[in-house]
Amino acid sequence: MAASRSFEWQPAKLLQDQESSPDFALLVLNQPLKNSANLRRLWKNSTLRVAADGGANRLHELSSFRGKFSNLQAIIGDLDSLAPSVRDFYSSQPKPAEVIHDTDQESTDFSKAITWIRGSQPEALDIVALGGIGGRVDQGISQLHHLYLFQPGSDYSMGRVYLLSGSSITFLLKAGTHRIHVKEDGEDLVFGKQVGIIPLQEPSVISTKGLHWDVSGWETRIGGKLSTSNLVRPETKYVEVETTKDVLFTLALRQVDGEEEG
């Protein structure tokens, strides 16, 4: 199976406690949050911190947020969910958050926030969108839809978008060959074993290396064969995926006992 482009992924670097993490924007969606090690590391590592409307409420609700999640830089959306007390809190910080009221009724708060982030940066910046895809099915599909919507074309020239929930990280693999690092030398293990490769938009033919059930030249489609609940082999440092069409790649996060809930 021929593929014209090659891509390298190191998602663990977003979630590791290190001095040289890649530049990225953290976008907090209006979804339940936990005061987890992953959230604290993302907050520390991110170069820009933005909440989509009621996402600011979620940050404010965390039991130990004070002094940790107060340096929010912007709140964006139609602001129908933003609590007045939360708006006042973030507007009164030493470096107050910019509150942007976008009344466009044909775009979601997720869309508004990504558009603002990209418009505010001189260069392409990756975005980690924090919010689970549980709850209503249409809202979950909408979040996955945004991974396609905001990564048009054959590459990631506008920046990559990651969707992070409490249990997994999901990102879009463009047609081509991808090497996804699941372990980084000298760093704590971030990811679990479970992997899914979902052709949400259209059927694809995929080949994989590094999984328990590898495939070669394998057609996958919604309503047909799907690679879900696959496993990363214990010795695997990176997974290779070759795909003829764009597919969603989901990797489980390592679950840590005793994490504090918000």
Disulfide bonds with the S-S distance in Angstrom:
none
